[in-house]
Amino acid sequence: MREWFFANLPHCLAALILFARLGDIGTTWLATPRFMLESNPFVRRAPRLVMFLSLLVCLIPYWTPAGSLIILVPSLLVSANNAGRLWVYRAVGEEQAFRGALEAAGRARPRSALAVLMLPPLFFAVLAGVLFLFYPEPTRDWGYWFAYGLLAYGLVLLVYGPLNFLRLRKLALARGLGAGEA
C-alpha cells in the first residue's frame, strides 16, 4: 500500500485534499446553512463561489506534493473542528446558536476574549516548532511540511477567530446586548 501511495503521490494527495475540502464544505453547510455562524468573511459573502474555488487547491499536489501538506493539514483540522461542534448546532439550530454567540460576544470582555483567542494559534505554533526541530530538512523530511500545515492552521485561527469575535461583538452592541468592558 505504501509503495502504491508514493508511486501515485500527486493523485493520492489530491484525493486527500478533496476529501478534506469536501469535509470542510459539508460540515460548514450542515452546521450553518445560512452561514450565520461562518467565521470566514469571504465565505459569508459568497459561499458557493468561495467553496467551489477552494476545491481548486486539489491541483496543488501536481505542482508541489510536499507543499500540498500546507493545504491538507489545515483543511483536515478545520473539518475536524467543524464536525466536533456540528452536533450542538444541529441540536439547537443555526438561529439559536447564532443568538447564543451574539449574547456571549456582547457579555465578553474584548481584551480577555481576544487574549484567549490567541492561545490556540500559539499552541499550534509551538507544535509546529517542535516538528521543525525534529524534521529540519525541507528537501528530505515530510514532517517539515506537516509543520508548515500546522502553522497555516494556526494562522487561520489567528485571523478568523478574532475577526469573527469582533464581528459578533459589533452586532451584539448594535442590538444592545453588550455588558462587557469597552
FENDALIN-V356546 format. One line per field, one symbol per residue. phi: phi as a letter, one per 20 degrees, with the letter a starting at -180 (. if undefined). psi: psi as a letter, one per 20 degrees, with the letter a starting at -180 (. if undefined). burial: 1 if it has 24 or more other C-alpha atoms within 12 Angstrom, else 0. A space follows every 50 residues. Layout:
phi = ???
psi = ???
burial = ???
//
This chain:
phi = .fffgffdggffffffffgffffffffffffbgemfefeffffffbgfff ffffffffeggfebgfffffeffffffffffgffegfffffenfffffff ffffffefegfffffffefgffffffgfgffffecedfecdfggffffff fffgfgffefffgfgfffffffffemeeceff
psi = ggggghhkgggghgggggggghgggghgghgmhjkhiphohgghhmgggg gghhhhiiihhigngghihhggghghhggggghhighghhgiqggghggg gggghhhqogggghghiigghgghgggggghhghmiohihohhghhghgh ggghggghghghggghghgggghhjkjpiaq.
burial = 00000000110111111111111111111111101111110010001000 10011011111000111111111111111101100100100001001100 11111111010011001101100110111011000000000011111111 11111111011111111111011000000000
//
